Amino acid sequence: MSHSFNKVWIHAIWSTKNRMPLISDSLEAKLYPMMKNEFQELECPLLIINGWTDHVHCLFLLNSKKSIAEILKQIKGSSSHFVNGQNLISEKFSWQVGYAAFSVSESVKSKVFNYIQNQKEHHQRKDFQQELNDYIELHKIENG
């Protein structure tokens, strides 16, 4: 085959450092568009980004020339720099080191999109730790 083809959707989740509830509606309104631009610059089309006060979910197409770790390191680093450089909140803003990332098949992409879109309603019933534990169990990840 003379051409390479790929289409890998990634659902990534990461939290603020120490899971501090730093992402207010006003911060979100500036942070998420900035992060969307960063995904575009990395040639990783972003389908959706949303979250809660202490974490973010996004669904994007993986750039085949970059690793998930490289992409998320860039997104997290540039967004922290943006928040702190613009003094968008009174505290120092940073993300936790780790992240969770899951492949998403085309057949369930809309389901994941809807899940991300409804984060605020979802977190009226379940906190981030419960949500993360559910994902770890669902994807049969050995934790530890």
LOTIPA-40293 format. One line per 8 residues: number of its first residue (from 1); their letters; for each residue x, y, z of N, C-alpha, C. Coordinates in nm, 3 decimals, always signed. Layout:
! residues N
NUM = a = X/Y/Z/X/Y/Z/X/Y/Z ~ ...
This chain:
! residues 144
1 = mshsfnkv = +0.085/-0.117/+0.000/+0.000/+0.000/+0.000/+0.090/+0.124/+0.000 ~ +0.067/+0.215/-0.090/+0.154/+0.332/-0.104/+0.115/+0.449/-0.014 ~ -0.003/+0.443/+0.046/-0.048/+0.551/+0.134/-0.075/+0.496/+0.274 ~ -0.066/+0.585/+0.369/-0.101/+0.547/+0.507/-0.233/+0.614/+0.543 ~ -0.318/+0.539/+0.608/-0.448/+0.591/+0.648/-0.466/+0.566/+0.797 ~ -0.516/+0.667/+0.866/-0.551/+0.646/+1.006/-0.656/+0.748/+1.048 ~ -0.734/+0.707/+1.142/-0.834/+0.794/+1.201/-0.857/+0.742/+1.341 ~ -0.787/+0.802/+1.436/-0.791/+0.755/+1.573/-0.845/+0.867/+1.662
9 = wihaiwst = -0.966/+0.848/+1.710/-1.026/+0.943/+1.803/-0.974/+0.912/+1.943 ~ -0.941/+1.019/+2.017/-0.892/+1.005/+2.154/-0.982/+1.084/+2.248 ~ -1.028/+1.018/+2.353/-1.099/+1.085/+2.463/-0.996/+1.099/+2.574 ~ -0.955/+1.223/+2.599/-0.853/+1.249/+2.702/-0.917/+1.323/+2.818 ~ -0.866/+1.292/+2.938/-0.916/+1.352/+3.061/-0.794/+1.385/+3.148 ~ -0.794/+1.505/+3.204/-0.690/+1.539/+3.301/-0.744/+1.641/+3.399 ~ -0.678/+1.650/+3.514/-0.730/+1.736/+3.621/-0.633/+1.847/+3.657 ~ -0.687/+1.944/+3.729/-0.604/+2.049/+3.783/-0.515/+1.990/+3.891
17 = knrmplis = -0.405/+2.056/+3.920/-0.314/+2.008/+4.024/-0.390/+1.997/+4.156 ~ -0.372/+1.884/+4.220/-0.440/+1.852/+4.346/-0.592/+1.859/+4.335 ~ -0.639/+1.849/+4.213/-0.784/+1.853/+4.183/-0.852/+1.975/+4.245 ~ -0.781/+2.085/+4.240/-0.836/+2.211/+4.292/-0.946/+2.260/+4.198 ~ -1.058/+2.307/+4.252/-1.170/+2.355/+4.168/-1.143/+2.497/+4.115 ~ -1.053/+2.508/+4.017/-1.008/+2.638/+3.968/-1.077/+2.683/+3.839 ~ -1.147/+2.593/+3.773/-1.203/+2.626/+3.641/-1.346/+2.678/+3.658 ~ -1.356/+2.808/+3.670/-1.487/+2.874/+3.680/-1.544/+2.890/+3.539
25 = dsleakly = -1.669/+2.931/+3.531/-1.730/+2.958/+3.400/-1.653/+3.066/+3.325 ~ -1.609/+3.169/+3.396/-1.537/+3.278/+3.328/-1.400/+3.232/+3.279 ~ -1.332/+3.148/+3.355/-1.203/+3.095/+3.309/-1.225/+3.001/+3.191 ~ -1.324/+2.915/+3.204/-1.357/+2.820/+3.097/-1.380/+2.893/+2.963 ~ -1.448/+3.006/+2.967/-1.481/+3.081/+2.845/-1.356/+3.131/+2.772 ~ -1.245/+3.146/+2.844/-1.119/+3.190/+2.782/-1.025/+3.072/+2.756 ~ -1.027/+2.977/+2.849/-0.934/+2.864/+2.843/-0.967/+2.767/+2.730 ~ -1.093/+2.727/+2.718/-1.128/+2.626/+2.619/-1.103/+2.672/+2.474
33 = pmmknefq = -1.136/+2.796/+2.437/-1.102/+2.840/+2.300/-0.951/+2.841/+2.276 ~ -0.874/+2.880/+2.376/-0.729/+2.879/+2.362/-0.678/+2.737/+2.340 ~ -0.733/+2.642/+2.418/-0.692/+2.503/+2.403/-0.734/+2.448/+2.267 ~ -0.851/+2.487/+2.218/-0.896/+2.444/+2.085/-0.797/+2.490/+1.979 ~ -0.751/+2.614/+1.989/-0.652/+2.665/+1.894/-0.522/+2.586/+1.901 ~ -0.484/+2.549/+2.022/-0.361/+2.472/+2.039/-0.374/+2.334/+1.974 ~ -0.489/+2.268/+1.991/-0.513/+2.141/+1.922/-0.502/+2.159/+1.771 ~ -0.558/+2.267/+1.718/-0.552/+2.293/+1.573/-0.407/+2.310/+1.527
41 = elecplli = -0.327/+2.384/+1.605/-0.186/+2.403/+1.570/-0.110/+2.271/+1.569 ~ -0.152/+2.178/+1.654/-0.089/+2.046/+1.660/-0.146/+1.950/+1.555 ~ -0.236/+2.001/+1.470/-0.303/+1.922/+1.367/-0.379/+1.803/+1.426 ~ -0.448/+1.833/+1.535/-0.533/+1.736/+1.604/-0.672/+1.799/+1.613 ~ -0.754/+1.783/+1.511/-0.887/+1.845/+1.515/-0.964/+1.806/+1.641 ~ -1.011/+1.909/+1.710/-1.085/+1.890/+1.835/-1.233/+1.889/+1.806 ~ -1.300/+1.783/+1.846/-1.444/+1.775/+1.825/-1.520/+1.844/+1.938 ~ -1.472/+1.827/+2.062/-1.537/+1.890/+2.178/-1.439/+1.896/+2.294
49 = ingwtdhv = -1.456/+2.000/+2.375/-1.386/+2.012/+2.502/-1.486/+2.064/+2.604 ~ -1.483/+2.007/+2.722/-1.573/+2.048/+2.828/-1.522/+1.985/+2.957 ~ -1.578/+2.022/+3.067/-1.533/+1.964/+3.192/-1.608/+2.018/+3.310 ~ -1.539/+2.015/+3.420/-1.595/+2.058/+3.547/-1.491/+2.147/+3.613 ~ -1.513/+2.188/+3.733/-1.425/+2.284/+3.799/-1.282/+2.232/+3.821 ~ -1.266/+2.099/+3.823/-1.134/+2.043/+3.854/-1.076/+1.952/+3.745 ~ -1.142/+1.943/+3.630/-1.087/+1.859/+3.525/-1.148/+1.892/+3.389 ~ -1.084/+1.837/+3.286/-1.123/+1.861/+3.147/-1.135/+1.728/+3.073
57 = hclfllns = -1.233/+1.721/+2.983/-1.248/+1.611/+2.888/-1.235/+1.670/+2.749 ~ -1.174/+1.598/+2.659/-1.175/+1.642/+2.519/-1.177/+1.520/+2.428 ~ -1.227/+1.541/+2.309/-1.233/+1.437/+2.207/-1.168/+1.495/+2.083 ~ -1.058/+1.434/+2.041/-0.982/+1.487/+1.928/-0.927/+1.375/+1.840 ~ -0.895/+1.412/+1.717/-0.831/+1.318/+1.626/-0.681/+1.321/+1.648 ~ -0.622/+1.207/+1.664/-0.478/+1.197/+1.687/-0.400/+1.227/+1.560 ~ -0.302/+1.314/+1.571/-0.208/+1.340/+1.462/-0.112/+1.221/+1.459 ~ -0.105/+1.152/+1.347/-0.026/+1.029/+1.339/+0.124/+1.052/+1.356
65 = kksiaeil = +0.168/+1.176/+1.351/+0.311/+1.206/+1.366/+0.348/+1.239/+1.509 ~ +0.250/+1.239/+1.599/+0.275/+1.276/+1.739/+0.216/+1.171/+1.833 ~ +0.277/+1.159/+1.949/+0.223/+1.068/+2.050/+0.118/+1.142/+2.133 ~ +0.032/+1.067/+2.197/-0.067/+1.125/+2.287/+0.005/+1.205/+2.396 ~ +0.112/+1.149/+2.450/+0.186/+1.216/+2.556/+0.240/+1.351/+2.509 ~ +0.295/+1.358/+2.388/+0.347/+1.485/+2.335/+0.236/+1.588/+2.320 ~ +0.124/+1.544/+2.267/+0.011/+1.635/+2.243/-0.041/+1.691/+2.376 ~ -0.065/+1.604/+2.471/-0.122/+1.650/+2.598/-0.022/+1.733/+2.678
73 = kqikgsss = +0.105/+1.700/+2.669/+0.207/+1.783/+2.735/+0.203/+1.925/+2.680 ~ +0.193/+1.937/+2.549/+0.187/+2.069/+2.484/+0.059/+2.144/+2.524 ~ -0.054/+2.076/+2.519/-0.182/+2.140/+2.552/-0.182/+2.186/+2.698 ~ -0.140/+2.099/+2.786/-0.141/+2.132/+2.929/-0.042/+2.243/+2.961 ~ +0.077/+2.234/+2.904/+0.179/+2.337/+2.930/+0.140/+2.473/+2.877 ~ +0.094/+2.478/+2.754/+0.058/+2.607/+2.695/-0.064/+2.668/+2.762 ~ -0.159/+2.584/+2.804/-0.279/+2.638/+2.870/-0.246/+2.689/+3.010 ~ -0.159/+2.622/+3.084/-0.116/+2.672/+3.215/-0.045/+2.806/+3.198
81 = hfvngqnl = +0.044/+2.812/+3.100/+0.118/+2.936/+3.072/+0.021/+3.048/+3.035 ~ -0.079/+3.017/+2.957/-0.180/+3.116/+2.916/-0.255/+3.170/+3.039 ~ -0.306/+3.082/+3.123/-0.383/+3.125/+3.241/-0.296/+3.210/+3.333 ~ -0.174/+3.165/+3.360/-0.086/+3.239/+3.451/-0.034/+3.367/+3.388 ~ -0.001/+3.362/+3.260/+0.051/+3.481/+3.191/-0.051/+3.592/+3.176 ~ -0.177/+3.553/+3.165/-0.286/+3.651/+3.152/-0.346/+3.688/+3.288 ~ -0.295/+3.628/+3.396/-0.349/+3.649/+3.531/-0.500/+3.631/+3.534 ~ -0.546/+3.519/+3.477/-0.690/+3.494/+3.467/-0.753/+3.449/+3.599
89 = isekfswq = -0.669/+3.400/+3.690/-0.717/+3.368/+3.825/-0.612/+3.417/+3.924 ~ -0.652/+3.431/+4.049/-0.561/+3.487/+4.150/-0.456/+3.386/+4.196 ~ -0.484/+3.257/+4.183/-0.390/+3.153/+4.225/-0.304/+3.109/+4.107 ~ -0.194/+3.038/+4.140/-0.113/+2.978/+4.033/-0.191/+2.861/+3.976 ~ -0.201/+2.857/+3.844/-0.277/+2.751/+3.779/-0.181/+2.647/+3.723 ~ -0.211/+2.521/+3.748/-0.135/+2.412/+3.684/-0.221/+2.286/+3.682 ~ -0.181/+2.197/+3.592/-0.248/+2.068/+3.577/-0.170/+1.961/+3.650 ~ -0.236/+1.854/+3.690/-0.166/+1.737/+3.742/-0.082/+1.677/+3.631
97 = vgyaafsv = +0.021/+1.604/+3.670/+0.114/+1.547/+3.572/+0.045/+1.446/+3.481 ~ -0.035/+1.359/+3.534/-0.092/+1.249/+3.457/-0.214/+1.287/+3.376 ~ -0.266/+1.188/+3.307/-0.387/+1.202/+3.226/-0.441/+1.062/+3.199 ~ -0.562/+1.058/+3.150/-0.620/+0.933/+3.101/-0.653/+0.957/+2.954 ~ -0.630/+0.858/+2.871/-0.661/+0.871/+2.729/-0.712/+0.736/+2.678 ~ -0.823/+0.742/+2.606/-0.888/+0.621/+2.557/-0.920/+0.637/+2.409 ~ -0.900/+0.531/+2.334/-0.940/+0.534/+2.193/-1.092/+0.522/+2.186 ~ -1.148/+0.587/+2.085/-1.293/+0.589/+2.067/-1.324/+0.546/+1.924
105 = sesvkskv = -1.404/+0.443/+1.910/-1.440/+0.398/+1.775/-1.545/+0.492/+1.716 ~ -1.547/+0.495/+1.586/-1.642/+0.580/+1.513/-1.786/+0.548/+1.556 ~ -1.812/+0.423/+1.588/-1.949/+0.380/+1.622/-2.000/+0.436/+1.754 ~ -1.909/+0.477/+1.845/-1.953/+0.533/+1.973/-1.910/+0.679/+1.991 ~ -1.856/+0.737/+1.886/-1.807/+0.875/+1.893/-1.917/+0.971/+1.939 ~ -2.037/+0.958/+1.887/-2.145/+1.050/+1.925/-2.184/+1.031/+2.071 ~ -2.176/+0.909/+2.122/-2.206/+0.883/+2.263/-2.103/+0.952/+2.353 ~ -1.976/+0.943/+2.316/-1.870/+1.010/+2.393/-1.886/+1.161/+2.383
113 = fnyiqnqk = -1.918/+1.211/+2.264/-1.942/+1.354/+2.245/-2.051/+1.402/+2.341 ~ -2.163/+1.331/+2.345/-2.274/+1.369/+2.433/-2.234/+1.363/+2.580 ~ -2.155/+1.264/+2.615/-2.107/+1.252/+2.753/-2.024/+1.374/+2.790 ~ -1.933/+1.413/+2.703/-1.848/+1.530/+2.729/-1.932/+1.657/+2.731 ~ -2.025/+1.667/+2.641/-2.110/+1.785/+2.633/-2.191/+1.806/+2.761 ~ -2.227/+1.698/+2.827/-2.312/+1.705/+2.946/-2.235/+1.691/+3.078 ~ -2.111/+1.734/+3.079/-2.029/+1.721/+3.199/-2.089/+1.789/+3.322 ~ -2.140/+1.906/+3.306/-2.192/+1.979/+3.423/-2.310/+1.908/+3.487
121 = ehhqrkdf = -2.398/+1.855/+3.406/-2.511/+1.778/+3.459/-2.462/+1.647/+3.522 ~ -2.369/+1.584/+3.454/-2.313/+1.457/+3.502/-2.252/+1.473/+3.641 ~ -2.180/+1.583/+3.662/-2.110/+1.601/+3.790/-2.199/+1.655/+3.901 ~ -2.325/+1.668/+3.875/-2.420/+1.693/+3.984/-2.445/+1.563/+4.061 ~ -2.416/+1.449/+3.995/-2.441/+1.317/+4.055/-2.315/+1.240/+4.091 ~ -2.204/+1.273/+4.027/-2.083/+1.192/+4.044/-1.960/+1.283/+4.046 ~ -1.870/+1.262/+4.143/-1.748/+1.343/+4.146/-1.643/+1.286/+4.050 ~ -1.535/+1.363/+4.033/-1.432/+1.325/+3.937/-1.367/+1.191/+3.971
129 = qqelndyi = -1.340/+1.166/+4.098/-1.276/+1.039/+4.136/-1.364/+0.921/+4.100 ~ -1.494/+0.930/+4.126/-1.586/+0.823/+4.088/-1.586/+0.803/+3.936 ~ -1.590/+0.913/+3.865/-1.590/+0.908/+3.719/-1.462/+0.840/+3.667 ~ -1.349/+0.879/+3.720/-1.221/+0.821/+3.677/-1.216/+0.673/+3.712 ~ -1.260/+0.636/+3.830/-1.263/+0.494/+3.869/-1.351/+0.414/+3.774 ~ -1.465/+0.471/+3.734/-1.553/+0.402/+3.639/-1.484/+0.380/+3.505 ~ -1.409/+0.480/+3.457/-1.336/+0.466/+3.331/-1.227/+0.360/+3.342 ~ -1.155/+0.360/+3.453/-1.049/+0.261/+3.473/-1.108/+0.120/+3.473
137 = elhkieng = -1.221/+0.103/+3.538/-1.288/-0.027/+3.541/-1.341/-0.065/+3.402 ~ -1.408/+0.030/+3.336/-1.464/+0.005/+3.204/-1.358/-0.041/+3.104 ~ -1.242/+0.023/+3.111/-1.135/-0.008/+3.014/-1.037/-0.113/+3.065 ~ -1.070/-0.172/+3.180/-0.991/-0.282/+3.237/-0.844/-0.246/+3.252 ~ -0.820/-0.128/+3.311/-0.684/-0.080/+3.333/-0.638/-0.124/+3.471 ~ -0.520/-0.182/+3.474/-0.460/-0.221/+3.602/-0.410/-0.094/+3.668 ~ -0.469/-0.057/+3.780/-0.432/+0.067/+3.850/-0.336/+0.034/+3.963 ~ -0.212/+0.074/+3.945/-0.116/+0.052/+4.052/+0.001/-0.016/+3.998
